[in-house]
Amino acid sequence: MTATLSTVDLALARRLVDLTVSVHAGEVTAICGPNGAGKSTLLSCLAGLVQPDTGVVAIGGRMMRQIPARERARSIGYLPQSPHVAWDMTVEVLVGLGRLPWGDTATADGRAAIDEAIGIMDLHDFRSRRVMGLSGGERARALMARVLATRPAWLLADEPLANLDLTHALTLMRRFRAQARLGRGVVLVLHDLATAMNFADRVLVMSGGRIVADGEPAHALDPAIIAKVWHCPARWLGEPGARALSLG
Amino acid sequence: MTHRRLVILLVAALALAVPLSLLAGRVWIDPLAPDTRNAAVILLQLRLPRAVLALVVGAALGMAGAAMQGYLRNPLADAGLFGVAPGAALGAVLSFWTGYAASLWLLPVFALLGAAGAMALLALIAGRDGGIALFTMAGLMISSLAGAITSLAISLSPTPFAMSEIVTWLMGSLADRSWREVEIAAPLSLAGMGILLLGGRGLDALALGDAAARSLGLEPRKLQAVMIAGIGLTVGASVAVAGVIGFVGLMVPHLVRPLTDRRPSMLLVPSALAGALLLLVADMGCRVLPLAGGELRLGIALSLLGAPFFLALLLRMRGGHM
């Protein structure tokens, strides 16, 4: 799959400065950077939720702003940072909201997509549980299943590990990788550099609205770059794929 | 309970309540011996239009409340927050004040103009970015403004008679309504409810928050336009023919929600049916209840029911049982 979700000359007032970036299907791309670096803004631009003041966001050669909202919603799944759900629905109904862009919750296709998403996130036992009664980790899984139920070509998630314990974080990252291997483009805002190092195919490091490093994790998260961007001396320990960051 | 079963249940309840409401009143009509004097006139010219009006107004207010709660993602929201009802009330009051109420067509027309004015103002203030917080604040301010001007109009009313007429009308009632009111309210309310149904999917998406909703294809400005038009027509038409009847839009979605799968779109039709049922039964109660000096005003009856309901709700929320 060669489709690229690319932002060209994406210069958003205040937050993003003369940014040109393209992300690719079949890869896990991690966006890292200190607070206020513009990570979430970039992700929102990629999701088509924010229009850059100048420049364009393009997906597969088409300008984002020319793509109808519903068509965009079918191809880009976006998981916001907030785990808030307004009404106390069951997990199954919540996951079914992912079919809204298709309007087919009641059809066989829609049911199959919902079942598939519930299966991927291992939520069979939670199907008829109510959202408000779930733990933070369970709710995060349900919300992720909601995104998967759309069967989007792109999975964009803003700090998806924020509310998860170690085990659930690990499981979720494995699932993101599996989705990328299936040909989906996965773009994640990640705070934990070790997670980015171990699970991403590519890392974008942002600082002050600019991309200051871009490439394979070992290259983009080089200790010298970490020291420059986070102002904090660091070195990597362990084997590739299971690295840990030692600070100070 | 499945959506279909809930709808069937409510329709069945209505099928029982409507005939009962036609028979009940100051003059009881015995269906087995319908030789009551003027039975046909009472049924066709008094009770039937009144029952139909209760159904129309109740359905409109019930659905408007459900849509409003879904839109604001708040179970305590009410269509009254929009400023549409106070706007319509203001229009109606101005019609009294200018003496136009004497011409029976002008009161509802003024009320609808008031509702339209409130809607236009709301769209003008909050319409640009489609944000919900600004929208709510604008609605509250329009409510306050309309309320203040209404009070001013009452205090300056030309004659004591006009004042009493205004105050009585503001209490909300279905007494002495005819087919004329049905002709005004039914098409507008049905159009408004049809528009609100179009917003169902958007309301479902909003359950996940603004950003997620937009990522699911929601266009906030379109939904806002749907809400303004839908609430404006339903609530405006209701106030135009029945005065201000509060609490229906707050209570009904609350009672119905636990019977649904909690998606706001699935709450719209059941809330309309339950609203119709509530208003029909409450209006019947008002007619039957013996009260010196006339009958209990429907608006007062519902406030007497609704305010304690609201307080109980707050107590439950405080206890974390929502």
Contacts between the chains, C-beta under 8 A, distances in Angstrom:
chain1	res1	chain2	res2	distance
A	44	B	211	7.3
A	47	B	215	5.6
A	48	B	215	7.7
A	49	B	211	6.0
A	49	B	214	5.3
A	49	B	215	6.2
A	69	B	214	7.8
A	69	B	217	4.6
A	69	B	218	7.4
A	69	B	219	5.3
A	70	B	217	4.2
A	72	B	217	7.0
A	73	B	215	6.3
A	73	B	216	5.1
A	73	B	217	3.3
A	74	B	217	7.8
A	76	B	215	6.8
A	77	B	215	7.3
A	78	B	211	7.1
A	78	B	212	6.7
A	78	B	215	3.5
A	79	B	212	7.5
A	80	B	208	7.8
A	80	B	209	6.2
A	80	B	211	4.3
A	80	B	212	5.1
A	80	B	215	7.6
A	82	B	209	5.5
A	82	B	211	7.7
A	84	B	208	7.7
A	84	B	209	5.3
A	85	B	207	6.0
A	85	B	208	6.3
A	86	B	73	3.8
A	86	B	206	7.1
A	86	B	207	4.4
A	86	B	208	7.7
A	86	B	209	7.7
A	87	B	73	7.8
A	87	B	207	5.2
A	87	B	257	7.8
A	87	B	262	4.2
A	87	B	263	7.3
A	87	B	264	7.1
A	88	B	262	5.8
A	88	B	322	7.7
A	89	B	207	7.3
A	89	B	261	6.2
A	89	B	262	4.0
A	89	B	263	6.5
A	90	B	261	7.0
A	90	B	262	7.8
A	93	B	261	4.9
A	93	B	262	6.6
A	93	B	263	6.2
A	97	B	204	6.0
A	97	B	205	6.7
A	97	B	207	6.9
A	97	B	208	6.4
A	97	B	216	7.0
A	97	B	263	7.8
A	98	B	216	7.7
A	100	B	201	5.7
A	100	B	204	6.3
A	100	B	205	5.4
A	100	B	216	4.8
A	100	B	217	6.7
A	101	B	216	5.8
A	101	B	217	4.7
A	103	B	201	7.1
A	143	B	208	7.7
A	146	B	208	7.3
A	150	B	216	7.7
